[in-house]
Structure formats: structure tokens, C-alpha cells
Amino acid sequence: MSNASIEPAAALAVVERRAFPRVDVTCNALVRLSDTLTFRCMLRNVSLEAAQIVCDARYALLVQPAGAAARLTRQRRLEVSIAMPVAGTVRGFTAFCVAKYCVPFEGDHMLLGLKFVDLERASAGLLGDFIASLAGGER
């Protein structure tokens, strides 16, 4: 038997299982639930297939309610628009997504995990350029 030990930093390391790694970011976004309900949120991280936003709990619970209502809304398509600052300008990105999770955050805010669906080629290119600029790389 060996007496192997694990360093604390290694024990806390998170293994990335996503096909596209997420990049941390802080910028404004809008989520449209219907023609009459749009709310502001803050984009927290983004990848080529998903985004995580922070929003007021009242809005988050409209997107991803708890209990039995959650099963009915799990596949509801949302429209998200992100103001992406790229190379000294702001470029708009709009895509449809579905909410994958909703968890408490700080104070009266919640984190929403959004998965992009039916992403158009032009939108995917714009999002890829934005992520590359955040990562310090070129596409």
C-alpha cells in the first residue's frame, strides 16, 4: 500500500467536460420571454454552445420555474441578445436558447444556464470572434 497524498490545489481542480470551454466575461445582455417581456441581465461566461447569465430572481423564475411548472417550460425557447464589445466597437449577437438550470446567486439574483439552439452560421462566426478576442487569440 502506498501512502500517496494529493495536493490541495490539485484536489480543487475542476475537470472541464464541455466540448467548448467557457470564457469568463462581463457584459450586458437582454432576454426576451415574449413580445411583451424583455429583461436585462449580465453575461457571466460564454462558449460556442452556451452562456451563463445573472439576473433578478423574479425574471429567472419566469424562465425556469420550480416544481411541476418547470417540466412544462424546460424546452421553451428564449431569445437572448448580447452586446459584445469587440475591437473598440459593440456588436450585437442574437440567438435562441433553452434554459438548462437556474440556481441562487448573490442577494436577490440567480444564475441561469442557457444552451444555444439552431445557431446560424453568421451568428456562430460572430460569437467565435468574440470568444477569441476574450481569450486573447485571433480567429
C-alpha positions as CSV (number, residue, x, y, z in Angstrom):
1,M,0.0,0.0,0.0
2,S,1.3,3.4,-0.9
3,N,0.9,6.5,1.2
4,A,0.0,8.8,-1.7
5,S,-1.1,12.3,-1.0
6,I,-2.9,14.8,-3.1
7,E,-2.0,18.5,-3.0
8,P,-5.0,20.7,-2.0
9,A,-4.8,22.7,-5.3
10,A,-5.0,19.5,-7.3
11,A,-8.0,18.3,-5.3
12,L,-9.8,21.5,-6.1
13,A,-9.1,21.5,-9.8
14,V,-12.2,21.1,-11.9
15,V,-12.1,18.8,-14.9
16,E,-13.6,20.5,-18.0
17,R,-16.1,18.1,-19.7
18,R,-17.5,20.5,-22.2
19,A,-16.9,20.3,-25.9
20,F,-16.3,24.1,-26.0
21,P,-14.7,25.6,-22.9
22,R,-16.4,28.7,-21.4
23,V,-14.7,32.1,-21.2
24,D,-15.4,34.5,-18.3
25,V,-16.9,37.8,-19.4
26,T,-18.9,40.7,-18.0
27,C,-21.2,42.4,-20.5
28,N,-24.9,43.3,-20.8
29,A,-27.5,41.1,-22.3
30,L,-31.2,41.0,-22.9
31,V,-33.5,38.0,-22.6
32,R,-36.9,38.1,-24.4
33,L,-39.5,35.8,-22.9
34,S,-42.3,37.0,-25.2
35,D,-43.2,40.0,-27.3
36,T,-44.1,41.9,-24.2
37,L,-41.5,40.8,-21.7
38,T,-37.8,41.5,-22.1
39,F,-35.4,41.9,-19.2
40,R,-31.8,42.9,-18.7
41,C,-29.1,40.6,-17.3
42,M,-25.4,40.3,-17.1
43,L,-23.5,37.7,-19.1
44,R,-21.1,35.9,-16.8
45,N,-19.5,33.4,-19.2
46,V,-19.9,32.1,-22.7
47,S,-18.9,29.3,-25.0
48,L,-19.8,28.4,-28.6
49,E,-22.7,26.4,-27.3
50,A,-23.9,28.0,-24.1
51,A,-23.9,31.0,-21.9
52,Q,-24.4,31.7,-18.2
53,I,-26.2,34.9,-17.1
54,V,-27.0,36.6,-13.8
55,C,-30.4,38.2,-13.5
56,D,-33.0,39.2,-10.9
57,A,-34.7,36.2,-9.3
58,R,-38.2,37.4,-10.3
59,Y,-37.2,37.1,-14.0
60,A,-35.2,33.9,-13.5
61,L,-38.2,32.1,-12.0
62,L,-40.3,33.1,-15.0
63,V,-37.7,31.5,-17.3
64,Q,-37.1,28.4,-15.1
65,P,-39.9,28.0,-12.5
66,A,-39.6,25.4,-9.8
67,G,-41.7,22.3,-9.3
68,A,-44.2,20.9,-11.8
69,A,-44.2,24.1,-13.9
70,A,-40.5,23.5,-14.6
71,R,-41.2,20.4,-16.6
72,L,-43.6,22.3,-18.8
73,T,-41.2,25.2,-19.6
74,R,-37.9,23.2,-19.8
75,Q,-37.9,23.3,-23.6
76,R,-39.3,26.8,-24.0
77,R,-37.2,28.8,-26.5
78,L,-35.9,32.1,-25.3
79,E,-34.3,34.8,-27.4
80,V,-31.1,36.3,-25.9
81,S,-29.3,39.4,-27.3
82,I,-25.7,40.1,-26.1
83,A,-23.9,43.4,-26.6
84,M,-20.4,42.1,-27.4
85,P,-17.6,44.6,-27.1
86,V,-15.1,43.6,-29.9
87,A,-12.1,45.7,-31.0
88,G,-13.4,49.1,-29.7
89,T,-16.9,48.6,-31.0
90,V,-20.0,46.8,-29.8
91,R,-21.5,44.1,-32.0
92,G,-24.9,42.6,-31.3
93,F,-25.5,38.9,-31.2
94,T,-28.9,37.4,-31.0
95,A,-29.7,33.7,-30.7
96,F,-32.4,31.3,-29.5
97,C,-31.7,29.2,-26.4
98,V,-33.2,27.0,-23.8
99,A,-32.7,27.3,-20.0
100,K,-30.8,24.3,-18.6
101,Y,-30.6,25.3,-15.0
102,C,-31.4,28.1,-12.5
103,V,-29.6,28.4,-9.2
104,P,-29.4,31.0,-6.4
105,F,-26.6,33.5,-6.7
106,E,-25.9,36.6,-4.6
107,G,-28.7,38.5,-2.9
108,D,-31.8,38.5,-5.0
109,H,-30.1,37.3,-8.1
110,M,-29.9,33.9,-9.8
111,L,-27.6,32.2,-12.3
112,L,-29.2,30.8,-15.5
113,G,-27.5,28.4,-17.7
114,L,-28.6,28.8,-21.3
115,K,-27.9,26.4,-24.2
116,F,-27.9,27.9,-27.7
117,V,-30.2,26.1,-30.2
118,D,-30.3,26.5,-34.0
119,L,-27.3,28.9,-34.1
120,E,-27.0,30.4,-37.6
121,R,-23.6,30.3,-39.3
122,A,-23.1,34.1,-39.2
123,S,-24.1,34.2,-35.5
124,A,-21.7,31.3,-34.7
125,G,-18.9,33.2,-36.5
126,L,-19.6,36.4,-34.6
127,L,-19.7,34.5,-31.3
128,G,-16.5,32.7,-32.2
129,D,-14.7,36.0,-32.9
130,F,-16.0,37.5,-29.6
131,I,-14.7,34.4,-27.6
132,A,-11.4,34.5,-29.4
133,S,-11.0,38.2,-28.5
134,L,-11.7,37.4,-24.9
135,A,-9.2,34.6,-24.9
136,G,-6.6,36.9,-26.5
137,G,-6.4,34.9,-29.6
138,E,-7.2,35.5,-33.3
139,R,-9.6,33.6,-35.5
